[in-house]
Amino acid sequence: MPTRQAIIVEAFGGPDVLHLITEETPALEPGLIRVAIEAIGVNRADILLRTGAYHGAQPPARPGLEAAGVVVESRAARLPVGSRVVIFGHRKGLYVTEAVVHEDEVALLPEVVTTTTAAALPVNWLTAWYCLHRLIRLRPDDTLLIPAAASGVGTAAIQIARHVGATVIAAASSAEKLAFAARLGANILVNYAEINLLEALRDITENKGVTAFLDTVGGQTFADGLKALAPFGRVAALANVTLEPSLINVRDFYPKNAHIYGFQLGNLMAAGRYPEARTDLEAILAQVANGTFQVPIAATFPLAAAAAAHKQLESRTVMGKLLLVTERY
Ligand SMILES: NC(=O)c1ccc[n+]([C@@H]2O[C@H](COP(=O)([O-])OP(=O)(O)OC[C@H]3O[C@@H](n4cnc5c(N)ncnc54)[C@H](OP(=O)(O)O)[C@@H]3O)[C@@H](O)[C@H]2O)c1
Protein backbone atom coordinates (compact mmCIF):
# COMPACT_ATOMS: atom_id res chain seq x y z
CA MET A 1 0.00 0.00 0.00
CA PRO A 2 1.25 3.53 -0.73
CA THR A 3 1.77 5.76 2.30
CA ARG A 4 1.18 9.44 2.82
CA GLN A 5 1.72 12.17 5.36
CA ALA A 6 -1.30 13.74 7.03
CA ILE A 7 -2.00 16.37 9.65
CA ILE A 8 -4.42 15.26 12.33
CA VAL A 9 -5.95 16.77 15.47
CA GLU A 10 -5.94 14.19 18.27
CA ALA A 11 -7.23 16.60 20.92
CA PHE A 12 -8.78 20.02 20.39
CA GLY A 13 -6.61 23.02 21.23
CA GLY A 14 -4.11 25.61 19.96
CA PRO A 15 -2.06 25.36 16.75
CA ASP A 16 0.40 22.95 18.37
CA VAL A 17 -2.19 20.14 18.43
CA LEU A 18 -1.70 19.79 14.65
CA HIS A 19 0.39 16.60 14.31
CA LEU A 20 2.05 15.23 11.19
CA ILE A 21 1.70 11.45 10.88
CA THR A 22 2.60 8.85 8.26
CA GLU A 23 -0.17 6.41 7.38
CA GLU A 24 -1.42 4.15 4.60
CA THR A 25 -3.18 5.96 1.76
CA PRO A 26 -6.82 4.78 1.60
CA ALA A 27 -7.58 2.05 -0.95
CA LEU A 28 -8.76 2.92 -4.45
CA GLU A 29 -12.26 1.73 -5.35
CA PRO A 30 -14.24 2.26 -8.56
CA GLY A 31 -14.99 5.94 -9.16
CA LEU A 32 -12.08 7.04 -6.96
CA ILE A 33 -8.77 8.67 -7.87
CA ARG A 34 -5.51 9.06 -5.97
CA VAL A 35 -4.19 12.61 -6.16
CA ALA A 36 -0.63 13.66 -5.30
CA ILE A 37 -1.32 16.93 -3.53
CA GLU A 38 0.75 20.02 -4.29
CA ALA A 39 -1.15 22.80 -2.51
CA ILE A 40 -3.81 23.01 0.19
CA GLY A 41 -5.97 25.99 1.17
CA VAL A 42 -5.99 27.06 4.83
CA ASN A 43 -9.40 28.15 6.05
CA ARG A 44 -10.94 29.57 9.18
CA ALA A 45 -13.07 26.41 9.27
CA ASP A 46 -9.81 24.46 9.83
CA ILE A 47 -9.19 26.59 12.92
CA LEU A 48 -12.74 25.99 14.15
CA LEU A 49 -12.21 22.25 13.62
CA ARG A 50 -8.89 22.34 15.48
CA THR A 51 -10.37 24.18 18.46
CA GLY A 52 -13.53 22.06 18.68
CA ALA A 53 -15.86 24.87 17.57
CA TYR A 54 -16.79 23.31 14.22
CA HIS A 55 -20.39 22.05 13.96
CA GLY A 56 -20.28 18.80 15.96
CA ALA A 57 -16.75 17.63 15.02
CA GLN A 58 -15.08 15.19 17.42
CA PRO A 59 -11.38 14.25 17.70
CA PRO A 60 -9.50 12.69 16.08
CA ALA A 61 -10.30 15.29 13.43
CA ARG A 62 -8.77 15.96 10.02
CA PRO A 63 -8.60 19.56 8.77
CA GLY A 64 -8.48 20.60 5.12
CA LEU A 65 -11.40 21.35 2.79
CA GLU A 66 -9.62 22.18 -0.48
CA ALA A 67 -6.47 21.11 -2.34
CA ALA A 68 -5.02 20.73 -5.81
CA GLY A 69 -2.59 18.29 -7.40
CA VAL A 70 -2.05 15.61 -10.02
CA VAL A 71 -3.87 12.29 -10.48
CA VAL A 72 -1.37 9.44 -9.91
CA GLU A 73 -3.81 6.49 -9.96
CA SER A 74 -7.31 6.39 -11.35
CA ARG A 75 -10.41 4.23 -11.31
CA ALA A 76 -12.45 6.97 -13.00
CA ALA A 77 -12.44 7.00 -16.81
CA ARG A 78 -12.78 10.78 -17.19
CA LEU A 79 -9.69 11.43 -15.03
CA PRO A 80 -6.63 9.64 -16.41
CA VAL A 81 -3.28 9.59 -14.62
CA GLY A 82 -1.58 12.97 -15.12
CA SER A 83 -4.81 15.03 -14.92
CA ARG A 84 -4.35 18.26 -12.93
CA VAL A 85 -7.29 18.68 -10.59
CA VAL A 86 -8.68 20.79 -7.78
CA ILE A 87 -10.59 19.01 -5.02
CA PHE A 88 -13.78 20.52 -3.55
CA GLY A 89 -16.56 19.33 -1.25
CA HIS A 90 -14.37 16.58 0.27
CA ARG A 91 -14.90 16.22 4.02
CA LYS A 92 -12.32 13.65 5.12
CA GLY A 93 -9.42 16.08 5.55
CA LEU A 94 -7.06 17.39 2.88
CA TYR A 95 -3.98 18.36 4.95
CA VAL A 96 -2.34 15.36 3.26
CA THR A 97 0.36 14.57 0.70
CA GLU A 98 -1.98 12.17 -1.13
CA ALA A 99 -5.77 12.16 -1.21
CA VAL A 100 -8.18 9.49 -2.39
CA VAL A 101 -11.33 11.26 -3.56
CA HIS A 102 -14.41 10.56 -5.66
CA GLU A 103 -14.41 11.79 -9.25
CA ASP A 104 -17.42 14.02 -8.39
CA GLU A 105 -15.20 15.92 -5.95
CA VAL A 106 -12.79 17.34 -8.52
CA ALA A 107 -12.68 19.85 -11.35
CA LEU A 108 -10.03 19.78 -14.06
CA LEU A 109 -7.59 22.68 -14.15
CA PRO A 110 -7.11 24.83 -17.24
CA GLU A 111 -3.47 24.60 -18.40
CA VAL A 112 -2.57 28.11 -17.26
CA VAL A 113 -3.97 27.81 -13.72
CA THR A 114 -1.35 26.63 -11.21
CA THR A 115 -2.18 24.20 -8.42
CA THR A 116 -1.32 26.90 -5.86
CA THR A 117 -3.89 29.27 -7.35
CA ALA A 118 -6.46 26.49 -7.74
CA ALA A 119 -6.16 25.34 -4.11
CA ALA A 120 -7.33 28.80 -3.01
CA LEU A 121 -10.62 28.63 -4.93
CA PRO A 122 -13.02 25.92 -3.68
CA VAL A 123 -13.93 27.43 -0.31
CA ASN A 124 -13.62 31.22 -0.48
CA TRP A 125 -14.30 31.76 -4.17
CA LEU A 126 -17.06 29.19 -4.51
CA THR A 127 -18.75 30.66 -1.43
CA ALA A 128 -18.52 34.24 -2.70
CA TRP A 129 -19.67 33.23 -6.20
CA TYR A 130 -22.59 31.11 -4.97
CA CYS A 131 -23.81 33.78 -2.55
CA LEU A 132 -23.50 36.69 -4.99
CA HIS A 133 -24.80 34.97 -8.13
CA ARG A 134 -27.22 32.29 -6.93
CA LEU A 135 -28.57 33.79 -3.68
CA ILE A 136 -28.26 37.60 -3.78
CA ARG A 137 -28.43 37.63 -7.61
CA LEU A 138 -26.20 40.67 -7.76
CA ARG A 139 -26.95 43.28 -10.44
CA PRO A 140 -24.93 46.18 -11.89
CA ASP A 141 -27.18 48.70 -10.09
CA ASP A 142 -26.49 47.17 -6.67
CA THR A 143 -24.47 48.73 -3.87
CA LEU A 144 -22.90 45.78 -2.05
CA LEU A 145 -21.45 45.88 1.48
CA ILE A 146 -18.50 43.52 2.07
CA PRO A 147 -17.05 43.51 5.62
CA ALA A 148 -13.66 41.85 6.21
CA ALA A 149 -13.01 42.91 2.62
CA ALA A 150 -9.33 41.88 2.63
CA SER A 151 -10.13 38.35 3.86
CA GLY A 152 -10.16 35.26 1.67
CA VAL A 153 -13.89 35.51 0.96
CA GLY A 154 -13.75 39.31 0.81
CA THR A 155 -11.04 39.48 -1.84
CA ALA A 156 -13.01 37.03 -3.99
CA ALA A 157 -16.30 38.84 -3.45
CA ILE A 158 -14.90 42.25 -4.41
CA GLN A 159 -13.73 40.95 -7.78
CA ILE A 160 -16.88 38.93 -8.53
CA ALA A 161 -19.06 41.93 -7.66
CA ARG A 162 -16.99 44.38 -9.71
CA HIS A 163 -17.14 41.98 -12.66
CA VAL A 164 -20.95 42.11 -12.40
CA GLY A 165 -20.64 45.91 -12.39
CA ALA A 166 -21.97 46.49 -8.85
CA THR A 167 -20.61 49.22 -6.57
CA VAL A 168 -18.60 47.72 -3.70
CA ILE A 169 -18.42 49.25 -0.23
CA ALA A 170 -15.45 47.51 1.41
CA ALA A 171 -15.13 47.56 5.20
CA ALA A 172 -12.02 46.40 7.04
CA SER A 173 -10.08 47.05 10.23
CA SER A 174 -6.96 48.78 8.88
CA ALA A 175 -5.84 51.27 6.23
CA GLU A 176 -3.52 48.61 4.80
CA LYS A 177 -6.39 46.15 4.34
CA LEU A 178 -8.53 48.85 2.72
CA ALA A 179 -5.76 49.82 0.30
CA PHE A 180 -5.54 46.14 -0.64
CA ALA A 181 -9.33 46.01 -1.20
CA ALA A 182 -9.11 49.15 -3.35
CA ARG A 183 -6.41 47.55 -5.53
CA LEU A 184 -8.82 44.66 -6.17
CA GLY A 185 -11.52 47.10 -7.32
CA ALA A 186 -13.50 48.18 -4.23
CA ASN A 187 -15.15 51.55 -4.86
CA ILE A 188 -15.79 52.93 -1.34
CA LEU A 189 -13.70 52.18 1.76
CA VAL A 190 -14.73 52.15 5.45
CA ASN A 191 -12.28 51.54 8.30
CA TYR A 192 -14.69 50.08 10.87
CA ALA A 193 -11.95 49.97 13.52
CA GLU A 194 -11.94 53.77 13.48
CA ILE A 195 -15.47 54.83 12.54
CA ASN A 196 -18.92 53.42 13.23
CA LEU A 197 -19.94 51.22 10.30
CA LEU A 198 -23.63 52.02 10.49
CA GLU A 199 -23.10 55.77 10.59
CA ALA A 200 -20.62 55.54 7.73
CA LEU A 201 -23.12 53.59 5.62
CA ARG A 202 -25.85 56.16 6.30
CA ASP A 203 -23.54 58.93 5.07
CA ILE A 204 -22.24 56.99 2.05
CA THR A 205 -25.70 55.96 0.83
CA GLU A 206 -27.36 59.27 1.86
CA ASN A 207 -29.73 57.25 4.08
CA LYS A 208 -30.87 55.09 1.13
CA GLY A 209 -29.08 52.00 2.46
CA VAL A 210 -27.14 49.24 0.74
CA THR A 211 -29.08 47.03 -1.65
CA ALA A 212 -26.94 43.93 -1.02
CA PHE A 213 -24.85 42.66 1.91
CA LEU A 214 -22.44 39.71 1.96
CA ASP A 215 -21.91 39.03 5.65
CA THR A 216 -18.49 37.51 6.06
CA VAL A 217 -18.20 38.44 9.77
CA GLY A 218 -21.47 37.85 11.71
CA GLY A 219 -22.10 39.05 15.27
CA GLN A 220 -22.69 42.79 15.55
CA THR A 221 -21.70 43.31 11.89
CA PHE A 222 -24.71 41.23 10.80
CA ALA A 223 -26.98 43.36 12.99
CA ASP A 224 -25.50 46.61 11.62
CA GLY A 225 -25.77 45.39 8.05
CA LEU A 226 -29.48 44.64 8.49
CA LYS A 227 -30.04 48.13 9.85
CA ALA A 228 -28.21 49.56 6.82
CA LEU A 229 -30.20 47.53 4.30
CA ALA A 230 -32.28 49.33 1.65
CA PRO A 231 -35.87 48.28 0.85
CA PHE A 232 -35.90 44.96 -1.04
CA GLY A 233 -32.26 44.46 -0.02
CA ARG A 234 -30.69 40.99 -0.12
CA VAL A 235 -28.33 39.53 2.47
CA ALA A 236 -26.27 36.35 2.43
CA ALA A 237 -24.98 35.41 5.90
CA LEU A 238 -22.16 32.89 5.87
CA ALA A 239 -19.95 33.44 8.91
CA ASN A 240 -19.59 34.21 12.55
CA VAL A 241 -15.90 34.98 13.02
CA THR A 242 -16.31 36.29 16.57
CA LEU A 243 -18.68 33.45 17.58
CA GLU A 244 -20.83 36.14 19.25
CA PRO A 245 -24.62 36.33 18.89
CA SER A 246 -26.21 38.95 16.64
CA LEU A 247 -28.72 41.05 18.57
CA ILE A 248 -31.26 42.05 15.96
CA ASN A 249 -34.67 43.66 15.83
CA VAL A 250 -36.90 42.03 13.21
CA ARG A 251 -38.10 45.53 12.37
CA ASP A 252 -34.66 46.11 10.85
CA PHE A 253 -35.60 43.84 7.97
CA TYR A 254 -39.24 42.74 7.62
CA PRO A 255 -40.65 46.18 6.81
CA LYS A 256 -38.04 46.38 4.04
CA ASN A 257 -39.31 43.25 2.27
CA ALA A 258 -35.73 42.04 2.59
CA HIS A 259 -34.40 38.61 1.67
CA ILE A 260 -31.96 36.97 4.09
CA TYR A 261 -30.16 33.84 2.93
CA GLY A 262 -27.98 31.53 4.97
CA PHE A 263 -25.14 29.70 3.29
CA GLN A 264 -22.79 26.94 4.33
CA LEU A 265 -20.71 25.25 1.69
CA GLY A 266 -20.17 22.08 3.74
CA ASN A 267 -23.88 21.44 4.13
CA LEU A 268 -24.50 22.27 0.47
CA MET A 269 -22.01 19.57 -0.48
CA ALA A 270 -23.35 17.15 2.15
CA ALA A 271 -26.70 17.57 0.38
CA GLY A 272 -25.03 16.32 -2.82
CA ARG A 273 -25.00 19.60 -4.76
CA TYR A 274 -21.81 18.68 -6.64
CA PRO A 275 -23.03 19.48 -10.19
CA GLU A 276 -23.90 23.11 -9.47
CA ALA A 277 -20.77 23.59 -7.34
CA ARG A 278 -18.62 22.22 -10.19
CA THR A 279 -20.39 24.48 -12.71
CA ASP A 280 -19.57 27.48 -10.52
CA LEU A 281 -16.00 26.37 -9.84
CA GLU A 282 -15.40 25.89 -13.58
CA ALA A 283 -16.79 29.38 -14.25
CA ILE A 284 -14.39 30.80 -11.64
CA LEU A 285 -11.46 28.82 -13.09
CA ALA A 286 -12.24 30.19 -16.56
CA GLN A 287 -12.12 33.78 -15.25
CA VAL A 288 -8.87 33.05 -13.42
CA ALA A 289 -7.42 31.50 -16.58
CA ASN A 290 -8.31 34.54 -18.72
CA GLY A 291 -6.88 36.95 -16.14
CA THR A 292 -10.17 38.54 -15.04
CA PHE A 293 -9.78 37.36 -11.44
CA GLN A 294 -6.58 37.68 -9.39
CA VAL A 295 -6.15 35.21 -6.54
CA PRO A 296 -4.00 36.92 -3.90
CA ILE A 297 -1.83 34.40 -2.01
CA ALA A 298 -0.57 36.00 1.23
CA ALA A 299 1.91 33.23 2.14
CA THR A 300 2.71 29.54 1.66
CA PHE A 301 3.92 27.14 4.36
CA PRO A 302 5.20 23.55 4.15
CA LEU A 303 2.52 21.04 5.17
CA ALA A 304 4.56 20.18 8.29
CA ALA A 305 4.33 23.86 9.34
CA ALA A 306 0.53 23.92 9.39
CA ALA A 307 0.63 25.25 12.96
CA ALA A 308 2.49 28.36 11.79
CA ALA A 309 -0.13 28.92 9.09
CA HIS A 310 -2.91 28.66 11.68
CA LYS A 311 -1.13 31.13 13.96
CA GLN A 312 -0.86 33.59 11.09
CA LEU A 313 -4.53 33.26 10.13
CA GLU A 314 -5.52 33.78 13.76
CA SER A 315 -3.44 36.98 13.94
CA ARG A 316 -6.10 38.89 11.91
CA THR A 317 -3.36 40.35 9.71
CA VAL A 318 -3.74 38.12 6.64
CA MET A 319 -4.74 39.75 3.36
CA GLY A 320 -5.88 37.15 0.83
CA LYS A 321 -5.16 33.44 1.20
CA LEU A 322 -2.76 31.18 3.10
CA LEU A 323 -1.68 27.89 1.55
CA LEU A 324 0.17 24.76 2.63
CA VAL A 325 2.41 23.12 0.05
CA THR A 326 3.88 19.63 -0.16
CA GLU A 327 7.35 18.59 -1.37
CA ARG A 328 5.85 17.96 -4.83
CA TYR A 329 5.20 21.69 -5.19
N1 LIG B 1 -20.44 29.41 5.22
C1 LIG B 1 -19.44 28.96 4.47
O1 LIG B 1 -19.58 27.99 3.72
C2 LIG B 1 -18.13 29.67 4.54
C3 LIG B 1 -17.19 29.52 3.51
C4 LIG B 1 -16.00 30.24 3.57
C5 LIG B 1 -15.75 31.06 4.68
N2 LIG B 1 -16.68 31.13 5.67
C6 LIG B 1 -16.45 31.99 6.82
O2 LIG B 1 -16.34 33.31 6.34
C7 LIG B 1 -15.46 34.04 7.18
C8 LIG B 1 -14.41 34.65 6.31
O3 LIG B 1 -13.62 33.60 5.80
P1 LIG B 1 -12.16 33.88 5.28
O4 LIG B 1 -11.51 32.64 4.89
O5 LIG B 1 -12.26 34.98 4.31
O6 LIG B 1 -11.53 34.38 6.66
P2 LIG B 1 -10.20 35.10 6.99
O7 LIG B 1 -9.39 35.32 5.76
O8 LIG B 1 -9.67 34.38 8.14
O9 LIG B 1 -10.70 36.54 7.46
C9 LIG B 1 -11.52 36.73 8.55
C10 LIG B 1 -11.66 38.23 8.72
O10 LIG B 1 -12.70 38.50 9.63
C11 LIG B 1 -12.49 39.78 10.16
N3 LIG B 1 -12.79 39.78 11.59
C12 LIG B 1 -13.77 40.50 12.15
N4 LIG B 1 -13.80 40.29 13.46
C13 LIG B 1 -12.80 39.44 13.75
C14 LIG B 1 -12.32 38.86 14.94
N5 LIG B 1 -12.87 39.12 16.12
N6 LIG B 1 -11.26 38.01 14.87
C15 LIG B 1 -10.70 37.73 13.69
N7 LIG B 1 -11.12 38.24 12.52
C16 LIG B 1 -12.16 39.10 12.54
C17 LIG B 1 -11.03 40.16 9.89
O11 LIG B 1 -11.02 41.21 8.93
P3 LIG B 1 -10.96 42.72 9.47
O12 LIG B 1 -9.73 42.75 10.34
O13 LIG B 1 -10.86 43.56 8.28
O14 LIG B 1 -12.21 42.91 10.26
C18 LIG B 1 -10.44 38.90 9.30
O15 LIG B 1 -9.46 39.18 8.36
C19 LIG B 1 -14.92 33.06 8.21
O16 LIG B 1 -15.66 33.17 9.39
C20 LIG B 1 -15.17 31.71 7.57
O17 LIG B 1 -15.33 30.68 8.53
C21 LIG B 1 -17.85 30.47 5.62
The ligand as an ORCA input file, in Angstrom:
! r2SCAN-3c Opt
* xyz 0 1
  N     -20.440     29.411      5.219
  C     -19.438     28.958      4.468
  O     -19.584     27.990      3.722
  C     -18.127     29.667      4.535
  C     -17.195     29.517      3.506
  C     -16.004     30.245      3.572
  C     -15.753     31.055      4.675
  N     -16.677     31.128      5.667
  C     -16.455     31.994      6.817
  O     -16.344     33.309      6.344
  C     -15.463     34.041      7.177
  C     -14.413     34.653      6.314
  O     -13.624     33.605      5.803
  P     -12.159     33.880      5.284
  O     -11.512     32.637      4.888
  O     -12.256     34.978      4.308
  O     -11.535     34.379      6.662
  P     -10.197     35.103      6.989
  O      -9.386     35.318      5.764
  O      -9.667     34.385      8.139
  O     -10.700     36.536      7.459
  C     -11.521     36.725      8.546
  C     -11.660     38.233      8.716
  O     -12.701     38.500      9.633
  C     -12.488     39.784     10.157
  N     -12.791     39.784     11.591
  C     -13.768     40.499     12.148
  N     -13.797     40.285     13.457
  C     -12.801     39.437     13.745
  C     -12.320     38.864     14.936
  N     -12.868     39.125     16.117
  N     -11.264     38.012     14.866
  C     -10.696     37.726     13.687
  N     -11.115     38.244     12.518
  C     -12.156     39.098     12.543
  C     -11.029     40.158      9.890
  O     -11.022     41.206      8.926
  P     -10.958     42.719      9.470
  O      -9.728     42.755     10.338
  O     -10.858     43.558      8.285
  O     -12.212     42.909     10.259
  C     -10.439     38.898      9.303
  O      -9.458     39.176      8.359
  C     -14.919     33.059      8.213
  O     -15.662     33.167      9.392
  C     -15.170     31.708      7.574
  O     -15.328     30.680      8.527
  C     -17.849     30.468      5.616
*
